[in-house]
Amino acid sequence: NECKKVNTLEGGQCVLNNDNVKTEFKSKQTITQTNNNPRNKNPVEGESMPTIRRKPKAVAMFCTGGIRCEKSTSYVIEAKVFDPDVPVYHLDGGILGYLATHPDPEESEWKGECFVFDQRVALSHGLKPSETYNSCHACRRPVSVEDKKGKDYLHGVHCKNCKNDVTQKQRVKFQDRQTQIELAQQKGTVHIHDPKEIIN
């Protein structure tokens, strides 16, 4: 059994695994490369493996950027979680790699946006920043377009999630920071303390 990288999400039935959340999906995988990286193969001796109640036709794993699914596919092969005749795949480059190579939503099997761990909050096809979400500059939680219309949202200062947690001292500090970000934007420069700030 060997791990195979795939670069498509289209058409045959597989079990798709994302951080142990299994779901059925239709997939006609395009095999692009074999991965036999020994540094990813480290099952713990005596470690109990999950019980597979129904033998899948194939197993495909994905993650945000491709690293965790590459490690997990090598791991489940080395740990012999599935029978040797069950092909194990992972999405080459993860969801972000897929979105980068499929900029047109009409020609993609991916629906929606992919969460990322920075101020962009989520990315869509072609790795475009989310048009639905930004992050609160105070607490860094996701803030939707609808959230921004609410009375509990003050841009750069607080959102509905942190309004009651922000002290007066923090409000002044955050408001000053927001003023500096907006001044930098007017001058066509980047705010030095937070280069990924998105002004919306």
BELQUILIN-V973771 format. One record per residue. N is the residue number from 1. PHI is phi in degrees with one decimal (NA if undefined). PSI is psi in radians with two decimals (none if undefined). OMEGA is omega as a letter, one per 20 degrees, with the letter a starting at -180 (999 if undefined). Layout:
N&PHI&PSI&OMEGA, N&PHI&PSI&OMEGA
//
This chain:
1&NA&2.39&r, 2&-138.3&2.68&a, 3&-81.8&2.36&a, 4&-122.7&2.36&r, 5&-83.7&2.48&r, 6&-128.1&2.71&a, 7&-128.4&0.43&r, 8&-146.8&2.75&r, 9&-117.5&0.41&a, 10&-104.0&2.52&r, 11&59.7&-2.85&a, 12&14.6&2.65&a, 13&-90.9&2.33&r, 14&-136.6&2.90&r, 15&-97.0&2.18&a, 16&-102.0&2.25&a, 17&-120.1&2.11&r, 18&-126.8&1.80&a, 19&52.3&0.87&r, 20&71.0&0.15&r, 21&-97.5&1.92&a, 22&-99.5&2.43&r, 23&-150.5&2.72&r, 24&-84.4&2.49&r, 25&-151.5&2.79&r, 26&-90.2&2.22&a, 27&-147.9&2.17&r, 28&-107.8&1.55&a, 29&-74.0&2.45&r, 30&-102.3&1.99&a, 31&-80.6&2.17&a, 32&-109.6&-0.42&a, 33&-169.5&2.63&r, 34&-96.9&2.45&a, 35&-119.3&2.00&r, 36&-124.4&0.90&a, 37&-79.1&1.94&a, 38&-65.0&-0.42&a, 39&-69.0&-0.28&r, 40&-90.4&-0.11&a, 41&-102.3&1.66&a, 42&-145.7&0.96&r, 43&-63.6&2.54&a, 44&-84.0&2.27&a, 45&-57.5&2.27&r, 46&81.5&-0.01&a, 47&-68.0&2.35&a, 48&-78.5&2.37&a, 49&-98.6&2.72&r, 50&-63.9&2.64&r, 51&-83.4&2.15&r, 52&-93.9&1.89&a, 53&-78.9&-0.50&a, 54&-136.8&2.17&a, 55&-66.6&2.11&r, 56&-79.5&2.73&r, 57&-69.3&-0.60&r, 58&-160.7&2.84&r, 59&-124.7&2.25&r, 60&-124.9&2.33&r, 61&-119.2&2.61&r, 62&-144.1&2.77&r, 63&-150.8&-3.08&a, 64&-62.7&-0.96&a, 65&-113.7&-0.02&r, 66&101.5&-0.19&a, 67&-80.7&-0.87&a, 68&-64.5&-0.67&a, 69&-71.7&-0.53&r, 70&-66.0&-0.75&r, 71&-67.0&-0.73&a, 72&-69.1&-0.63&r, 73&-66.0&-0.75&r, 74&-62.5&-0.67&a, 75&-64.8&-0.86&a, 76&-66.4&-0.47&r, 77&-71.2&-0.85&a, 78&-63.4&-0.65&a, 79&-81.9&-0.06&r, 80&55.4&0.81&r, 81&-66.9&-0.65&a, 82&-113.3&2.77&r, 83&-59.0&2.63&a, 84&-59.4&-0.41&a, 85&-87.7&0.04&r, 86&-92.1&1.99&r, 87&-69.3&2.44&a, 88&-116.3&2.22&a, 89&-123.9&2.77&r, 90&-138.5&2.69&a, 91&-77.0&2.00&a, 92&-60.4&2.09&a, 93&81.7&0.05&r, 94&67.6&-2.92&a, 95&-63.6&-0.69&a, 96&-64.9&-0.65&r, 97&-63.5&-0.70&r, 98&-64.8&-0.81&a, 99&-64.4&-0.59&r, 100&-66.6&-0.62&a, 101&-92.9&-0.03&r, 102&-130.6&1.25&a, 103&-70.5&-0.32&a, 104&-97.3&1.99&a, 105&-58.1&-0.50&a, 106&-69.7&-0.40&a, 107&-107.8&0.39&a, 108&-126.0&2.62&r, 109&-88.6&-0.19&a, 110&-81.5&2.29&r, 111&-115.3&2.32&r, 112&94.4&-2.69&a, 113&-123.8&2.85&a, 114&-113.9&2.18&r, 115&-63.7&2.39&r, 116&-128.3&2.86&a, 117&-100.0&0.83&r, 118&-149.5&-2.96&a, 119&-63.4&-0.31&r, 120&-68.7&-0.43&r, 121&68.7&-0.93&a, 122&-149.4&2.68&r, 123&-124.6&2.63&r, 124&-117.3&-2.88&a, 125&-55.3&2.45&a, 126&73.0&0.22&a, 127&59.5&0.57&r, 128&-76.5&2.37&r, 129&-59.1&2.62&a, 130&-54.8&2.41&r, 131&-93.8&-0.11&a, 132&-102.0&-0.63&a, 133&-126.8&2.54&r, 134&-129.4&-3.06&r, 135&-112.1&2.61&r, 136&-68.6&2.27&a, 137&-72.4&-0.24&r, 138&-90.2&-0.94&a, 139&-106.2&-0.14&r, 140&69.5&0.20&r, 141&-79.8&2.70&r, 142&-62.2&2.44&r, 143&-128.4&2.16&a, 144&-86.4&2.94&r, 145&-58.0&-0.71&r, 146&-65.6&-0.70&r, 147&-59.2&-0.65&a, 148&-68.1&-0.36&r, 149&-82.6&-0.23&a, 150&-77.1&2.76&a, 151&-71.1&-0.28&a, 152&-86.6&-0.01&a, 153&-103.9&2.22&r, 154&-129.3&1.94&a, 155&-52.7&2.19&r, 156&81.5&-0.14&a, 157&-115.2&-0.87&r, 158&-164.7&2.89&r, 159&-127.9&-3.08&a, 160&-63.7&-0.43&a, 161&-77.2&-0.50&a, 162&-123.2&0.04&a, 163&-51.8&-0.77&a, 164&-81.4&-0.14&a, 165&-98.6&-0.29&a, 166&-80.7&2.19&r, 167&-78.4&2.92&r, 168&-62.1&-0.68&r, 169&-61.8&-0.73&r, 170&-67.1&-0.69&r, 171&-57.3&-0.81&r, 172&-63.4&-0.78&r, 173&-61.5&-0.83&a, 174&-66.2&-0.65&r, 175&-66.2&-0.71&r, 176&-61.9&-0.75&r, 177&-62.3&-0.78&r, 178&-61.3&-0.70&r, 179&-60.5&-0.76&r, 180&-64.9&-0.68&r, 181&-62.3&-0.79&a, 182&-67.5&-0.67&r, 183&-63.7&-0.73&r, 184&-62.4&-0.71&r, 185&-64.3&-0.72&r, 186&-62.2&-0.59&r, 187&-83.4&-0.12&a, 188&77.6&0.41&r, 189&-115.1&3.04&a, 190&-102.5&2.38&r, 191&-64.9&2.13&a, 192&-61.5&-0.59&a, 193&-84.0&-0.29&a, 194&-149.3&1.27&a, 195&-63.7&-0.29&a, 196&-98.1&0.11&a, 197&-57.6&2.35&r, 198&-111.2&2.11&a, 199&-90.3&1.85&r, 200&-135.3&none&999
//
